[in-house]
Amino acid sequence: MKYKVIITLVLLVLYSLNIKAQNAKDTVSYDKGLSINNLKLVPIPIIAANPTVGILYGLAFSSTAILGDPSNTRMSTSSGTVNYSTNNQFLSLIKSTIYTSRDEWILMGDWRYFDSSQPTFGLGTGPKSQKLVVNDSIEYKDGMFTEPVAESQMMSYRYLKLSEILLKQIHQHIYLGIGLHLDFHYKIEDHLLSLDTIGGKKPQITSHYAYSKVHDYNTNEYMLSGLSLNAVFDSRDNSTNPYSGRYALMSLRINPLALGSDQNSSSLWLEYRDYFSVSKKRKRDLIAFWAYADLQISGYRPYMDLAAIGWDQFGRSGRAYVQGRFRGNNLIYSEVEYRKRIWGTKKNPDLIGAVAFVNATTASNLDAGQNLFKYVNYGYGIGLRVMLIKASRINLTLDYAWGDYGAQGIFINASEVF
């Protein structure tokens, strides 16, 4: 059954790639009425550094195309990266939002393969005393006490994600559809874990191991596979870099044993984005707002599939923190960003811009009795924007952010954060 799910998702991926890979001039027309206007592909070399990956180098790209009449068809976008880091991590991903002619259908893709490592920090936001496993020795089970475990718990793993959502327009700006999703973590190594009790030695029980054992998951690999029911409202004037409009997504994901999941579970994703102009003369001067909630509805997801910052569709949440710094059974995230034009030319009036932003995260730890909003952690920062393609508003983004517990880092992307 797992292989049937994988085959179905691969077919969807190939269909999507076929749409985006049409190779032609600025405008290509087909006998069946499909046209691709202003097809653009922007490759960008990447050199960056952050605590998760060390020094990262590779290639990022962002592409756009209009698959129909520009007067009634929105711009399709895709972005991706292929990177390797000095921590021996290989990271590859492709994200896409494809609009067919007259916006009748939307295909949203999210495909990733990671051979990676990263620290995990237990569950929940707030003081580390609230985490499932903390620096003080705790009683794990049957009177067994563990050795102290550092808050930062390094793990290595391989990760395959294949996700496609197909949406049909039922009214102006309103879409309904279904999705297929596969998340497979395997070859998981929990570097701090030690079960050695020889000579009366206390074991080291990590957050990942404790959670997996309590909720009956294999500690070496697990699969989350299922389908989703989705509703979207999208009135943005540009999905890559909006100046106006709003976006809302509601996605109920069901992960049954019958489709390959290791356990039955379900979750609900709620997301909202809005854009408020602050200048009549310059559309680029605006305040952008983004919020989402990833909520557990039934069952328990595997540890690495729990709600966590940096694991949204485009991996942009939680600037200031390493990916997965805050994780929980439930998580709510919000961010506000002020965007300002700084300088431009006659050909590109919005060439250089700047931003300032602040974000907030709250996550729950149900095993420790910690609910949402008991603790909130913040991040804030500033950034520079360089508009690479005026017509499609593709920006090169360079941000520096600070957060709680001494967190800080540089964040580089080939399109706007949200």
ABEGO torsion letter per residue (X at the ends): XAAAAAAAAAAAAAAAAAAAABBBBABBBBAAGBBBBGBBBBBBBBBBBBAAAEBBBEBBBBBBBBAEBAAABBBBBBBBBBBBBAAGBBBBBBBBBBBBBGGABBBBBBBBBBBBBBBBAEBEBEBAAABABBABBBBABGGBBBBBBBABBBBBBBBBBBBBBBBBBABBGBBBBBBBBBBBBBGBBBAABBABABGGBBBBBBAAAAAAAAAGBBAABBBBBBBBBBBBBBABABAABBABEBBBBBBBBBBBAAAGBABBBBBBBBBBBBBBBABAABAABBBBBBBBBBBBABEBBBAAABBBBGABAAGABGBGBBBGABBBABBBBBBBBBBBBABBBAABAAABBBBBBBBBBBBBBAAAGBBBGABBBBBBBBBBBBBABAAAGBBBBBBBBBBBGGBBEBBBBABBAX
